[in-house]
Amino acid sequence: MLTTATTRVAIAAAVLVTASAASAGAAVPEGNLLQNPGAEDGLGAPPGWTATGSFTALAYGEPGTLGTDRRPSDGGANFFAGGYGDEIERGSQTIDLSSAAEEIDSCHVTANAAGLFGGLESQADTAGADLSFLGADGGVIDVFQLGYPTVADRGGVSALLPFTKTGRVPVGTRSIRYTVTAQRAEGGYNDGYADNLSLTLAESDPPGSSGPAPVPASGQSIVVEVVRGTATLRYRIRIHLPPGSCISPEEVQAILSAIAVSLRSRPVIDATKGEVKLTAAKDASGATQTGRFSGGVFEVAQKSARNPLTELVLKGGSFAACKRANRAAAPRRVVRQLFGRAHGRFRTRGRNSSATIRGTQWLIKETCAGTLTISRQGTVVVQDLVKHKTVTLHSGERYLARPAG
């Protein structure tokens, strides 16, 4: 599984598992798996690549492109460019990994991608690579991206910059589609450039306790840890994993300590019979914030990397009983709830209101009567989503946001 901004796999690292040795007779292919990775096999349409439009191979020193003074020491004679054509031009290769299926599905394979990507002078044209991990049916399991430098990254000059990424190959992968994309932002020529591309695989141990503690990434992942309950209780703390995870849900329930969970997977955590600690990025600089949550089921999301407000959306339960007028207890019936203690930028969200905290303890309940927010300690800012108004609660205060109608 890849620890990148675009990964959709839930488990990123640090699960208490005893790593087993790689199977004998491993069939993991060796060396650079890309053909013609440096555009050295000829100018024009690059051999070995399935190209769209004008994706091409150029020689360093070609007028109006990269001069020979910008050629890397190991750059050879040629490089890739978008050429005269559309705003987006691509070249791709698909690498068959079916011979390594056993090693991949036992989480023993790591992918390493690298390349030089850049553009021309002050133009905003750029290039990068996308690795799509495909299942046996050709469906995309995960996507992995590198490159796409900005003009500022290049300092406003013609240049190729190095990029590298490493991550575990998702379970179920049977091929990798490596796509180079050149993006034209201005001018008549697509000056998105690339060179020295590589994709290699390596055998490695599956995620284990010997690795570093997981850390959250702003807008990308949070760290989830069970902090209260017995071993039996930990079995009942359920994290729903998408396809491709190197750890099964049963293993997570049995041995979960702390894991980094991808936010792209919209993770759902069931803490109805325990308590989980969430560690989330507070900003893009690496600062973190923590909160403890219990008594309910919730989905976790962050708005963006620049604005990493951590939102917990209540899930589960049924509101069917609320429609039965003959049940006198229906208005007081608790359909779902969540208790939180947190410091930092956390928000819980129900059907009729959301509650943003400022270092406090609070409870949110979904009943047939509406969404009830109770401040146990500190300040809670409630946004009534029906009446479109904001209410500030202090210790001991509560607010009921009623449904429309």
PyMOL commands that set and color helices and strands:
alter all, ss='L'
color gray80, all
select helices_A, chain A and resi 68-70+98-105+231-236+249-255+263-265+320-323+330-332
alter helices_A, ss='H'
color red, helices_A
select strands_A, chain A and resi 50-51+56-59+78-83+88-96+109-119+126-134+140-147+159-168+175-183+190-203+221-228+238-239+258-262+268-270+275-281+288-294+297-302+310-315+334-343+346-349+353-357+360-367+370-377+380-384+389-393+398-401
alter strands_A, ss='S'
color yellow, strands_A
deselect
rebuild
show_as cartoon
